[in-house]
Structures are given as structure tokens and as C-alpha cells.
Amino acid sequence: MNTSIIEGNWDQLKGKIKQQWGKLKETDLKEKLDYEQLAEKLQRSYGYAKEEAKKELDSFIEDTCGDEGKNVTRQASELRTKAGKFINESIDSIKEKSAEVPENIISYITKHPAKAMLAAVATGMVLSRLLSK
């Protein structure tokens, strides 16, 4: 991934990074940065949007590291796309499941009113003890 290229060649890349992005300060590059950290520094220093900073960084890696850089940035892009899809699918699933919660609670209370009442009383007692301390 881009992280390994940047971290593995930090000393060699640091000078080229300073040359490419002159607004980055020496203190910004003092410690070894990974891909995400360097992208964040570009965002702050140049006002780039997150994706714009990553595109700039990917282009730099491709130009600087040749074929290995191109392969790595392609793989990283594919992983970002897959991760985005997974996150969106997960959010949709959570939304669907959370919409069912009120219905399930009402159904449980309707079927088991005594148990529901005891659970509510017990919860109230626990909360009152916690809040009174």
C-alpha cells in the first residue's frame, strides 16, 4: 500500500516531498509520516479537500516511485472503493435494523406486560441509585 512506499523510503522521499510541496514545514516532515498523515498535512497546508490531497499524493508516488508506485496507488484506490462500499452497506443495514427496534419493543411489551413493567422498575431503581451518588 502507499503507506509502505512512503514509510520504507522516508529519508529519500522527504527531500522530494519538500521540493514538491514547499508550503510543508520542516516540522511537518520531522517524523516519519504514513500516507494518511501526509495527506492530512497537504490538506491543512494547501487547503485541499481530502480526496484532492490523496490524488495529489498518489500522483506524486506514481511519478517518484515508477511502476511500483503505480501498482500501489491502483491497489490503494481499489481498497478505498471497496471500503467505501462496505461502509455504505453497513450504514444501510444499521438503519434498517434500528428501524425495527421500536416495533420489537412494542411487540415485547404487548406480549409480556408484567416482565416489561418489572424491567422498567428495575431500570429506574438502578438509575436513581447511580444518579444519587
C-alpha positions as semicolon CSV with decimal commas, in nm:
position;residue;x (nm);y (nm);z (nm)
1;M;0,000;0,000;0,000
2;N;0,109;0,363;-0,031
3;T;0,196;0,359;0,337
4;S;0,474;0,105;0,283
5;I;0,630;0,301;-0,003
6;I;0,627;0,624;0,195
7;E;0,746;0,474;0,522
8;G;1,004;0,246;0,360
9;N;1,168;0,528;0,166
10;W;1,103;0,818;0,402
11;D;1,455;0,959;0,409
12;Q;1,479;0,960;0,028
13;L;1,125;1,089;-0,022
14;K;1,141;1,365;0,237
15;G;1,353;1,590;0,017
16;K;1,133;1,530;-0,286
17;I;0,822;1,596;-0,077
18;K;0,966;1,929;0,039
19;Q;1,052;2,014;-0,321
20;Q;0,702;1,919;-0,446
21;W;0,510;2,089;-0,164
22;G;0,716;2,385;-0,045
23;K;0,450;2,501;0,200
24;L;0,516;2,197;0,419
25;K;0,741;2,300;0,705
26;E;1,045;2,113;0,831
27;T;0,848;2,034;1,148
28;D;0,574;1,875;0,933
29;L;0,827;1,630;0,793
30;K;1,040;1,583;1,106
31;E;0,886;1,245;1,192
32;K;0,818;0,962;0,952
33;L;0,462;1,000;0,821
34;D;0,229;0,741;0,676
35;Y;0,007;0,803;0,373
36;E;-0,294;0,929;0,570
37;Q;-0,084;1,163;0,786
38;L;0,089;1,312;0,483
39;A;-0,246;1,359;0,306
40;E;-0,378;1,543;0,615
41;K;-0,074;1,773;0,616
42;L;-0,136;1,853;0,248
43;Q;-0,500;1,930;0,328
44;R;-0,401;2,172;0,604
45;S;-0,115;2,341;0,419
46;Y;-0,278;2,370;0,077
47;G;-0,649;2,373;0,158
48;Y;-0,709;2,059;-0,046
49;A;-1,023;1,853;0,001
50;K;-0,947;1,505;0,137
51;E;-0,980;1,328;-0,199
52;E;-0,785;1,602;-0,376
53;A;-0,496;1,561;-0,131
54;K;-0,496;1,184;-0,187
55;K;-0,497;1,229;-0,566
56;E;-0,204;1,469;-0,543
57;L;-0,017;1,226;-0,320
58;D;-0,096;0,929;-0,547
59;S;0,029;1,121;-0,848
60;F;0,348;1,211;-0,662
61;I;0,405;0,848;-0,562
62;E;0,347;0,726;-0,917
63;D;0,589;0,984;-1,060
64;T;0,851;0,930;-0,791
65;C;0,836;0,552;-0,746
66;G;0,767;0,438;-1,103
67;D;0,582;0,113;-1,173
68;E;0,580;0,005;-0,809
69;G;0,416;0,337;-0,719
70;K;0,154;0,297;-0,993
71;N;0,067;-0,054;-0,875
72;V;0,045;0,055;-0,515
73;T;-0,174;0,358;-0,586
74;R;-0,405;0,144;-0,804
75;Q;-0,438;-0,113;-0,525
76;A;-0,495;0,159;-0,267
77;S;-0,765;0,315;-0,483
78;E;-0,938;-0,022;-0,521
79;L;-0,922;-0,077;-0,145
80;R;-1,065;0,269;-0,075
81;T;-1,353;0,197;-0,316
82;K;-1,423;-0,140;-0,154
83;A;-1,405;0,011;0,195
84;G;-1,645;0,288;0,094
85;K;-1,895;0,036;-0,044
86;F;-1,865;-0,176;0,270
87;I;-1,920;0,125;0,495
88;N;-2,224;0,238;0,297
89;E;-2,372;-0,112;0,305
90;S;-2,310;-0,133;0,680
91;I;-2,478;0,203;0,738
92;D;-2,780;0,093;0,535
93;S;-2,801;-0,232;0,733
94;I;-2,781;-0,047;1,065
95;K;-3,054;0,193;0,954
96;E;-3,280;-0,097;0,860
97;K;-3,220;-0,281;1,186
98;S;-3,260;0,030;1,400
99;A;-3,596;0,100;1,234
100;E;-3,716;-0,238;1,365
101;V;-3,620;-0,168;1,728
102;P;-3,927;0,035;1,829
103;E;-4,156;-0,224;1,671
104;N;-3,978;-0,503;1,858
105;I;-4,003;-0,317;2,188
106;I;-4,374;-0,254;2,144
107;S;-4,429;-0,616;2,045
108;Y;-4,240;-0,740;2,355
109;I;-4,430;-0,506;2,589
110;T;-4,761;-0,615;2,437
111;K;-4,680;-0,985;2,474
112;H;-4,512;-0,961;2,817
113;P;-4,654;-0,661;3,008
114;A;-4,554;-0,787;3,355
115;K;-4,191;-0,856;3,256
116;A;-4,173;-0,521;3,079
117;M;-4,303;-0,342;3,389
118;L;-4,050;-0,519;3,614
119;A;-3,769;-0,431;3,374
120;A;-3,877;-0,066;3,374
121;V;-3,896;-0,054;3,756
122;A;-3,556;-0,223;3,793
123;T;-3,403;0,016;3,541
124;G;-3,550;0,312;3,727
125;M;-3,411;0,188;4,058
126;V;-3,063;0,137;3,915
127;L;-3,065;0,480;3,752
128;S;-3,186;0,651;4,070
129;R;-2,903;0,491;4,270
130;L;-2,643;0,587;4,009
131;L;-2,768;0,943;3,986
132;S;-2,798;0,994;4,360
133;K;-2,425;0,930;4,419
